[in-house]
Amino acid sequence: MSDLDNTFQSVNLFINKKEVLSKVSGNISFAGSNQLNSLTVTIENPDLQNSALYNKPIELYLNDGSIDSVPIFRGFIKSLTPSEKKITLTATDVRSLLQGNDGLKITLT
C-alpha cells in the first residue's frame, strides 16, 4: 500500500485526461496474486461531484524525485462518495474490463 501524502513526491492525478489541481490524498492497493489493483482518492473539491465521473479513466503519477512518464496507477472510476467539502473516488485497474460484472463476454468459435 502506498500513501499519497508525502513531501518528497509531487502527485499528479488525471481524470479523463484532465489534471486535478485540488489537494489529493488517498492510497493505492497492490493486492498481488493476480487480484485487481485499486486506488482510493479523496479530492478536496466538492464541485467535482457535479461531473459525470463514473467509469471515466483515471491516472496517478507519483513523480517521486523526478517527473514520471508512466503512471503508477491507471484504471477506471468505479464508485464515488460526495460530501460537502470533498469527494472520495474508488477506482480499479484496467483489468476490471476483463473480470467481474463489468467484464466483456467473449465467445470463441
C-alpha positions as CSV (number, residue, x, y, z in Angstrom):
1,M,0.0,0.0,0.0
2,S,1.3,3.4,-0.9
3,D,0.4,6.6,0.9
4,L,-0.1,9.7,-1.3
5,D,0.7,12.2,1.4
6,N,4.4,12.6,1.1
7,T,6.5,15.7,1.0
8,F,9.1,14.1,-1.4
9,Q,6.5,13.4,-4.1
10,S,4.6,15.7,-6.4
11,V,1.5,13.7,-7.0
12,N,-0.4,14.4,-10.3
13,L,-3.9,13.0,-10.7
14,F,-5.7,13.0,-14.1
15,I,-9.4,12.2,-14.6
16,N,-10.5,11.8,-18.2
17,K,-7.1,13.3,-19.3
18,K,-7.7,16.5,-17.2
19,E,-5.4,17.3,-14.3
20,V,-7.0,17.6,-10.9
21,L,-5.4,20.7,-9.3
22,S,-7.1,20.4,-5.9
23,K,-5.5,18.8,-2.9
24,V,-5.4,15.0,-3.3
25,S,-4.9,12.3,-0.6
26,G,-5.5,8.6,-0.6
27,N,-3.9,5.2,-1.1
28,I,-3.1,2.6,-3.7
29,S,-3.5,-1.2,-3.1
30,F,-1.4,-3.7,-5.0
31,A,-3.1,-6.9,-3.8
32,G,-0.9,-9.3,-5.7
33,S,-1.8,-12.9,-6.6
34,N,-3.4,-11.7,-9.9
35,Q,-6.0,-9.6,-7.9
36,L,-7.2,-6.2,-9.2
37,N,-5.2,-3.2,-8.0
38,S,-7.3,-0.4,-6.6
39,L,-7.0,3.3,-5.9
40,T,-8.9,5.3,-3.3
41,V,-8.6,9.1,-3.6
42,T,-10.1,12.0,-1.7
43,I,-10.2,15.3,-3.6
44,E,-10.9,18.4,-1.7
45,N,-13.1,19.9,-4.4
46,P,-16.8,19.4,-3.9
47,D,-17.5,20.8,-7.4
48,L,-16.3,17.5,-8.9
49,Q,-19.5,15.8,-7.7
50,N,-21.4,17.5,-10.4
51,S,-19.2,15.9,-13.1
52,A,-20.1,12.6,-14.7
53,L,-17.1,10.6,-13.2
54,Y,-18.4,7.0,-13.2
55,N,-16.3,4.8,-15.5
56,K,-14.0,7.6,-16.5
57,P,-10.3,6.9,-16.9
58,I,-8.0,7.9,-14.0
59,E,-4.2,8.1,-13.9
60,L,-1.9,8.7,-11.0
61,Y,1.7,9.9,-11.3
62,L,3.8,9.9,-8.1
63,N,6.7,11.9,-9.5
64,D,8.9,10.5,-6.8
65,G,12.1,12.6,-7.2
66,S,11.6,13.3,-10.9
67,I,8.7,13.6,-13.3
68,D,7.3,10.2,-14.2
69,S,6.5,9.4,-17.8
70,V,4.3,6.3,-16.9
71,P,1.6,6.4,-14.2
72,I,1.9,4.2,-11.2
73,F,-1.9,3.5,-11.5
74,R,-4.2,3.6,-14.5
75,G,-7.8,2.5,-14.2
76,F,-11.4,3.4,-14.2
77,I,-13.6,5.1,-11.5
78,K,-16.0,2.5,-10.1
79,S,-17.6,4.4,-7.2
80,L,-17.7,7.9,-5.7
81,T,-18.8,9.3,-2.4
82,P,-19.5,13.1,-2.3
83,S,-19.7,15.3,0.8
84,E,-19.9,19.0,1.5
85,K,-16.2,19.6,1.3
86,K,-14.7,16.7,-0.6
87,I,-15.3,13.7,-2.9
88,T,-13.9,10.2,-2.5
89,L,-13.3,8.1,-5.6
90,T,-12.6,4.4,-5.8
91,A,-11.0,3.0,-9.0
92,T,-9.8,-0.3,-10.2
93,D,-7.2,-1.0,-12.7
94,V,-7.9,-1.6,-16.4
95,R,-8.1,-5.4,-15.9
96,S,-11.6,-4.7,-14.4
97,L,-12.8,-4.5,-18.0
98,L,-12.0,-8.2,-18.3
99,Q,-13.1,-9.5,-14.9
100,G,-16.2,-9.3,-12.8
101,N,-19.6,-7.9,-13.5
102,D,-18.2,-5.2,-15.9
103,G,-16.2,-7.7,-17.9
104,L,-16.8,-8.2,-21.6
105,K,-18.2,-11.6,-22.7
106,I,-16.1,-13.1,-25.4
107,T,-17.3,-16.1,-27.5
108,L,-14.7,-18.2,-29.1
109,T,-15.9,-20.3,-32.1
